[in-house]
Structures are given as structure tokens and as C-alpha cells.
Amino acid sequence: MMTMMQLADNRMSLADATTQAPIEIDVDDVSIVFDTPKGQVVAADRVSFQIRRGEFVCLLGPSGCGKSTVLNTIAGFETPFEGSVRVARKPVTGPGPDRGMVFQQPHLFPWKSVRSNISHGPSMAGKSSKQAGAIADDLIAMVGLTRFADAYPHTLSGGMQQRVAIARALANRPAVLLMDEPFGALDAQTRAVMQESLLALWAQVGTTIVFVTHDIDEAIFLADRVLLMSAGPGRILRDLRIDLPRPRSSELVLSPAYAAYKKDCLDLIRAESLRAFDQQAVK
Ligand SMILES: Nc1ncnc2c1ncn2[C@@H]1O[C@H](COP(=O)(O)OP(=O)(O)OP(=O)(O)O)[C@@H](O)[C@H]1O
């Protein structure tokens, strides 16, 4: 069994490889407009970006800037008003097992054990109960919940439930994991532990991750690239490569390089948040 440090070292070479990897997600000139009783809301305005296979990319921006809408478009829950989204070169026309999703709330089946929650997807996809159970047990070990395999969700802490939700999303072996503020409901300490364990898990599975957050520290700590979004209408303001070494631990936040990335992001986000606040005030 590899140690956490060996896994992280392995991840470093994978990170180098991602700059050469094929394009996994191609969001091309996507605009999304919602009709509301108060008129049209442009949630995304000509958003374009590409993500390579195995990359960890954070979508960062102020509340209401359209992060979830863009993520939902990749998931196939929203249809672009204009533009196109491709995953592995295929146009996205709806949800599919190649894209796993994790939300802020774990949404587990309360009547199923941890193992059954995780094996549910593979069972539905036609795996035998033995195969589905083996997939679940592997993932349960990866998220560090072996002792709780037979436990029910209500007996677990919020962080543990979210680890089950992540394992469940990975059970169908998706090429892409889409995460919408998955640690937003957790306390600060649990959140920090979850961030480190997500990086260790990513080192093992190599899945492309798109992670939505409005937390600057979380985005810089996790990502290979941060896509900074502007508020209303949502646009990509900056595509920032985070060239910080891996493995990353909590001490990283004390480094001057980290501080420089944070200052860049803070300045941009502050300007955008103020702009959004002013817009809301006059509506
Ligand atoms: N189904 C919908 N119908 C109408 N308006 C919507 C719908 N979904 C989102 N919006 C609007 O689109 C804009 C972008 O919303 P979205 O949830 O994508 O932002 P966000 O950046 O994820 O925000 P938050 O961080 O607060 O979740 C907001 O103005 C929101 O009110």
C-alpha cells in the first residue's frame, strides 16, 4: 500500500503530465439566460475555457456570478442558450455516467448503509452485487471509512457523510468529477482536513475535477488552475495557473508565493463583489 506522501509524489508527476494531456472539457462561447418574472437574467455571458484530462480546476467568484450554472451545464442539467459544451469531444446533451456530481449537501439514501449508498450506482449500471460491493469497499478504504462501511448516514458526521457522497460519485468511474461547494456546509477544521484528503484521493483516481467555490484559500490550495468569474453577467475574468508545488499541506498558506496568488485573487474578487453589490442596489 502506498503512503500518502508517495501518492502525493505520484500526483506531482501526473500534474506535469496534465499540461500535455488531451482536452477533457471544452466550454465554447456558452451563454445562459434565465427568464424570470423580473426579466431576463444572464447567468453566463460567452464563457469559454478548456480543461485537460486529470486537471484540478476551481471556478471561483462572488455569490450569484454563475459558477453553479456553468457547472450544471457541464453536468448536462442546463442547456446553453448559445455555445456548446463537449466532454471527451462529445457534445453534452444531458447528464451521463461519465460525469459524477457532488453537491453542498451529501443527499445520501438514509435507509442505506455506507456500502449500499456507494454500490448503488454500479449495481444500477449492471454490475453484480459482488462487483459493486468490491468497488464500494475500495472507495470506502480510499476515503478512510472502512470502520463505518455498515453504518447509516444519520450516525455519521457532516464531513464523513460528504466523504461517502464523494465515494458514491466516483463509484461509476466518471472521467470528470463536478463539485459544487462540497465543503461549504462544514466547519473550518473539517473543511481543511477534507481538502487535504480530496487531494490524496485525486492522486489515486486521476479524475478531472471541476470544483466550484467562493473561498479564495480553498481555490488556491486545491487547484492547478483557478478560473475567476466576474459577477452579473458571469464571465471568465482570469485564468490563473497555480504553480505551487505538490504535495500541498496546510503550511503552504504561509509561503510568499501563496500570498502573492491570494493577493491577486483578493484584488480581483473585491472589485467584482463591489460591482455586483452596486448592481443589486439599483435593481
Ligand atoms: N433556474 C434559474 N432561474 C432563474 N434564475 C436563475 C436560475 N438559476 C440561477 N439563476 C440566476 O443566475 C445567476 C447565477 O446563479 P448561480 O447559482 O449560477 O451563481 P453562483 O455563482 O453559483 O452563486 P452562489 O455562489 O450564491 O451559489 C443568479 O443571478 C441566479 O439568481
The ligand as an SDF file (V2000), in Angstrom:
LIG
                    3D

 31 33  0  0  0  0  0  0  0  0999 V2000
  -33.2380   28.3540  -12.6430 N   0  0  0  0  0  0  0  0  0  0  0  0
  -32.9910   29.6650  -12.5620 C   0  0  0  0  0  0  0  0  0  0  0  0
  -33.9550   30.5540  -12.8860 N   0  0  0  0  0  0  0  0  0  0  0  0
  -33.7300   31.8740  -12.8440 C   0  0  0  0  0  0  0  0  0  0  0  0
  -32.5400   32.4240  -12.4600 N   0  0  0  0  0  0  0  0  0  0  0  0
  -31.5580   31.5830  -12.1190 C   0  0  0  0  0  0  0  0  0  0  0  0
  -31.7220   30.1600  -12.1430 C   0  0  0  0  0  0  0  0  0  0  0  0
  -30.5530   29.5860  -11.7480 N   0  0  0  0  0  0  0  0  0  0  0  0
  -29.7030   30.5990  -11.4830 C   0  0  0  0  0  0  0  0  0  0  0  0
  -30.3060   31.7940  -11.7060 N   0  0  0  0  0  0  0  0  0  0  0  0
  -29.6690   33.1230  -11.5610 C   0  0  0  0  0  0  0  0  0  0  0  0
  -28.4740   33.0950  -12.3220 O   0  0  0  0  0  0  0  0  0  0  0  0
  -27.4350   33.7950  -11.6260 C   0  0  0  0  0  0  0  0  0  0  0  0
  -26.2720   32.8520  -11.3840 C   0  0  0  0  0  0  0  0  0  0  0  0
  -26.6620   31.8600  -10.4120 O   0  0  0  0  0  0  0  0  0  0  0  0
  -25.6690   30.7120   -9.9230 P   0  0  0  0  0  0  0  0  0  0  0  0
  -26.3890   29.9010   -8.8940 O   0  0  0  0  0  0  0  0  0  0  0  0
  -25.1120   30.0050  -11.0830 O   0  0  0  0  0  0  0  0  0  0  0  0
  -24.4950   31.5560   -9.2200 O   0  0  0  0  0  0  0  0  0  0  0  0
  -23.3520   31.0960   -8.2300 P   0  0  0  0  0  0  0  0  0  0  0  0
  -22.1500   31.8700   -8.5960 O   0  0  0  0  0  0  0  0  0  0  0  0
  -23.2410   29.6220   -8.2280 O   0  0  0  0  0  0  0  0  0  0  0  0
  -23.9140   31.6160   -6.8220 O   0  0  0  0  0  0  0  0  0  0  0  0
  -23.7660   31.0360   -5.3160 P   0  0  0  0  0  0  0  0  0  0  0  0
  -22.3020   31.0100   -5.0020 O   0  0  0  0  0  0  0  0  0  0  0  0
  -24.5290   32.0370   -4.4860 O   0  0  0  0  0  0  0  0  0  0  0  0
  -24.3910   29.6800   -5.3340 O   0  0  0  0  0  0  0  0  0  0  0  0
  -28.0600   34.3330  -10.3530 C   0  0  0  0  0  0  0  0  0  0  0  0
  -28.4780   35.6560  -10.6020 O   0  0  0  0  0  0  0  0  0  0  0  0
  -29.2440   33.4440  -10.1310 C   0  0  0  0  0  0  0  0  0  0  0  0
  -30.2460   34.1050   -9.4140 O   0  0  0  0  0  0  0  0  0  0  0  0
  1  2  1  0
  2  3  1  0
  2  7  2  0
  3  4  2  0
  4  5  1  0
  5  6  2  0
  6  7  1  0
  6 10  1  0
  7  8  1  0
  8  9  2  0
  9 10  1  0
 10 11  1  0
 11 12  1  0
 11 30  1  0
 12 13  1  0
 13 14  1  0
 13 28  1  0
 14 15  1  0
 15 16  1  0
 16 17  2  0
 16 18  1  0
 16 19  1  0
 19 20  1  0
 20 21  2  0
 20 22  1  0
 20 23  1  0
 23 24  1  0
 24 25  2  0
 24 26  1  0
 24 27  1  0
 28 29  1  0
 28 30  1  0
 30 31  1  0
M  END
$$$$
